[in-house]
Amino acid sequence: MFETFKYYKRGQGELDTSNFPSILEQGVLHVDTIDSKTFVSLLAFNSWLGLQRNFINKFPVNVSGYVEHLRGDKDLYPVANIYQLLHLLDITCFQIQHESTDKIKSALISAFTIENSLGITSGNSIQYIGCDASVEKFTLGTLPCAKKVRVNGKVLRVDLSMNSLAPDTTAIVLIDDILGGGATVQMLYDIIRKTHPDLDIYLWVQYNEGIHTDEFLSQFKGYYIGDLI
């Protein structure tokens, strides 16, 4: 069994650094997600590694799920810059992330994985559409993406050209990284429905915030909403 970070108070308290030598000896660290607590733990481990005279390489860290604070790329200051402090760590993500940086690189998702999650069969009749431009950063190949039109950070509408849709298309899969309340996805859904009322529309996201409604999901032929964050 791999050593990972441990904490006092049965895992709920402050970081217990006593197993740092064991983590170093095993040669890799596995964490489920990088939330604020895990980031502080990684920062402490990174600082400790800098004190080890025989440590000269970057230490591999594998992340199974979601990495927080990568979504501030449109704000005043990208919070993702804080990950540059982990200069002695080599971080690998096993799931997609909203953004890729020099330190945190998103995994890529394939059409096969998406179709398998949705329980649909691959074919030329399926059109994949990104819910915004960020989707192209974690998908294999190119696909049409909607463009969010914002005013003061708020999404007022989404623009999407349907000209590239093949005449024999029978199903559309909307792809995004995170599902919140579903407002922008709903805008995109409504655009498609106006011109293509008979198409099957599916939704695939890697994570969800748990604030969408059952009524929202019921519009889709099928959906995959991933991990709750």
N, C-alpha and C positions, 0 to 999 in steps of 0.2 A: 504493500500500500504506500502510495506516494505521500511524503510529507508536504503539508501546505501551511498557510498561516494559521496560528492558533491564538486564542484570546482567553483572558481570564473570565470568571463568572460564567463558566460553562459555554464559552464561545460568544457571549454577548458583551463582554467588557473590553478593556484596553488590550492592545497587542502584547502578546507574550513572545519575546524574541529569543527564548532559550533554544529553539530548534533551528535557528539560522545556520549553524554549522552543519546540521543534518541536511538541510535544503541544499546548501552548497555542495555537499558531498554527493548527493543524488544527481546533480547536474542539470536539473530542470525543475521549474515550478509551475504547477497547474492551479488556476483560479477559475471560478465559475463565471464571474463578471468583474468588471472594474467599476465599482461604485466609489463613493467618497472614502469610505472606511478602508477599502482595499487599496485605493491610491495611496493613502497615508502609510499603509503597511508596505507597499512597494517602494515608497520613498525612503522609509526606514531601512529596508533591506538593501536598496541601492547605496545608501550612505554607509551602511556596514560593510558592503563589498569593497568600497573605496578604502577601507582601513586594512584590508587583507593584503599583505605584501605579495603573496604568490598569485593573486588574481589579476590576470592581464587581458582576459577575453570578455565579451559581452555574455551575460547570463541569460539563457532562454526562458521565456515566460509564455505559457500557452493559456489563452483565454477562451473558454467554451462559449460564452454568451455576449451580453451587451456591454459596451463601453460607454460610460456616461461622459457628458460634457464635450461631445464632438459636434453639437448642433448649433453652436454659437458663431458660425462662420459669417453670418450676416449682421452680427451685433457689433457694438463698439470695439470690443476686444475678444478675439477668439480664445475661449477658455481652454481649447485643446492645446494651446501653447504650453500649458503646465506639464504636459507629458514629456517635454524636452528635458525636464529635470531628471528623468529616469535614464540618464546617459549610459549607464552600465548594463542596461537590460535590453534584450532583443525580444520584442513582443510579437507574438503570432496570434491572430484572431481566427477562430474556426467558423464563425458566423459573420454575416455581412454587418457593416456599420454604416452610419449616415455619411461619414467622411473618411477619407484617407489622408494621413499626414506623413511626414518623414518618420515619425515614431510609431503611430498606430495605422496600420494598413488594413483596409477592409478585406474580408474574404470575398470571393466571387460566387455568384449563384448561377446555375445552369438551367436551361429550359427543362431538362429531364427532372431535376430536383423539384422545380415548381409544379410540373405536371403530376409527379408522384405524390406531392403533398395534397393536391387538389383531387386526385383520383381520376384524371382525364387522360386521354390518349393523344400522343403527339401526332402532328400532321400539319400540312401546309394551310389548313383551314383555320388555324389558331393564330390570332394576332396578339402580340404582347405590346402593352403600352405602359410607359413609366408615368407615375402620377406627378413627378416633377423631374427636373434635369439631373438631380443627384442620383437617380436610379441608374444612369449610364455608368456610374463609377463602380457599381458592384455587379453588373450583369455581363455575361459573356456575349460578345457581339454587339451590334448596334440595334436600337429600336427607337420608334417615335416616342417622344416624351412631351407631356403637357408643360406649359410654361405658366408659372404663377405670377400674377400681376399684383404687386403689393403697393400699399400706400402707408407710410409710417410703420412698416413691418406687418401690417394686416393684409391678408389675402382677400382682394376684392373679387377676383374672378380667375379662371384658368383658361388659357387659350390652347386649342388643339386642332391641328389640321387633319382632317379625315381623308385627304386626297390619296395618301399612300396605302389605304386599306384595299387589299386584294378583293376583286369581285366575288370570289368564291369563299370569302371569310364567313365562318359560321359561329365563331366564338372569339371573344376578347378576354384577355387576362390583364387586369390592372395590377401593377406591381409597385410596391412602396416599401420603405424600411420600417416605418412606424405608423400605426393607426391610433389617432387620438379620438376625437369625437366624430370624425369622418366628414367634416364640412367640405373640405377641398375635394375629397374623393367623390362626394355627392355631386359637386359641381361638374366634375368630369363625367360621372355616370349620366347626368342629365343631358350633357352635350351629345353623348353617344346615342342615347335613347331618342333624341329628336330626329336624327337622320337614319338610325338603324333600330327601329322598334322591335325587330324580331330576333336580333342577335342574342346569344347566350353571353352573359357577362359574369366573369369570375373575379374574385379579389384575392391577392396573395400579399401578405406582409410578414416580415420576420418577427416583429414585436408589436405589442399593443399596450396601451395605457389603461385599459379596462374601463373607459368612460363612454364607449360606443353603446348604442342601443340594439336590442334584438331586432327592432323594426328596420334599422339601417341594414343589418346583415341579411335580412329576409329578401331584399331586392335582388340578391345575387343568385345565380344558378348554383354556385358553390363558393366556398371561401376557406382560406387558411390564415389564421391570425397570429400564429406563432406564440412566442413567450410573453407573459405578462411582465411589464417593467414598472 
